[in-house]
Amino acid sequence: MHYYGQDGSFTLAGKRLFIVHYPHYAKAMALTGDYDLVCNGHEHHAVIETVKNIKGQETWRIDPGTVGGVSASATYVFGDLEKMEFEIRPVPFADTESNNHAKKKSA
C-alpha cells in the first residue's frame, strides 16, 4: 500500500491514472491530457464521462458515487482498464433485519 497524500498519479494496467477527492481538481487534470483516467469523489453521485482535453483527445473522469448511501443511492464503479469500459453498480446491502435475527439465533 502506498499513501499518495491529497492526490496521486500512477500507472495501472498500462493506463495513466490520477486520483483526487475534489471534482474541480479532477476536471482540471483531465483537461491536461496527461492521464487516461481521472477519478474523484466528493459529489455523492456517480459520474462516468469523457472530457475533451487540450491534446484533442478524451480523458475518462469517474466519480464512483457514495458507497455509504449518503444523499444518494449507494454505488460504486466497476471498470475494465484494458477495454476502458466502466459501469455504475449499486452497493448490495444485506437484509439487516435477517442478519440481526441470525446473529441472535447463533448467540
Secondary structure by P-SEA (a helix, b strand, c coil): ccccccccccccccbbbbbbccaaaaaaaaaaccccbbbbccccbbbbbcccccccbbbbbbcccccccccccbbbbbbcccccbbbbbcccccaaaaaaaaaaaac
